[in-house]
Amino acid sequence: MQVIQSIKELEKFRSSFGKHEQLGLVPTMGALHAGHISLVEKARQNTDQAMVSIFVNPLQFNDSKDFDKYPKQTEQDLKLLEKAGCDIVFVPDAKEVYKEQPLVSFQFGYLEHLMEGYYRPGHFNGVAIVVSKLLNIIKPHKAYFGEKDLQQLRVIQYLVRDLSMDVEIIPVPTVRESDGLAMSSRNMRLTADQRQRAVVLHQSLMKAKALLGKMPHAGIEQLIKKDLSSEKLEYFSIVQKMSLEKCSNPLQDKEVALCIAAFIDEIRLIDNIIVSS
Ligand code: PAF
């Protein structure tokens, strides 16, 4: 497995890359877990070489304490990637990625006012800047993103569509622990007690799923909000799968996404499930 730290080295690698070969990119912020590994496996299955980038992007943290506490374990990540059969890892530092403070900024219209967009102002701008940079520098044929961050996935799909970027975005399903908790780098920060409580996000999604079609969406949302009163719930929303807007006519929406964000003490977790009727 080749480890590259500078953009110069990366450009060298890219210019020697076979003309008829496909490069798959898995962008990450490190602290890797089985969810990331499933992205790497997917990239290995349908491209010739799988590259992972590890970069904790300061620009996408709207809370500096959250950035400081974000788990960093590059040595362990590299071992995991080697074992997973990853071909190349790009591990730049902040000075390499942000030689200059970006002047450009991105706005994602109505998505800025929904769910993550509402609760994390500026977050998608930071994500879009770093993802654009990675796609422009690495020029992968395909890039892999987890459905756990569903709104991020949509933002990236719209970014690529609206700027006619020459890359295929491949969504990969969420990987879960045996009790249903969605894998996340933030789970590493949970104490044993918090870890037990964290499963409430998945339980709420499953409860809401069972109620779909039996009562109005607003009623389901109210019920889940009441259930979660002991945790700090930010949102629980039933939305259209693609646009992520509220379902105006639930009977017409064949595929909906149930999305949730809540704090387990100071640790913010998100999750979602997609339901087809
Ligand atoms: O999902 C993540 O880990 C990050 O938001 C991403 C896409 C790597 C951009 O920093």
Boltz pocket constraint, residues with backbone or C-beta under 6 A from the ligand:
constraints:
  - pocket:
      binder: B
      contacts: [[A, 27], [A, 28], [A, 29], [A, 53], [A, 55], [A, 57], [A, 60], [A, 126], [A, 127], [A, 130], [A, 131], [A, 149], [A, 152]]
      max_distance: 6.0
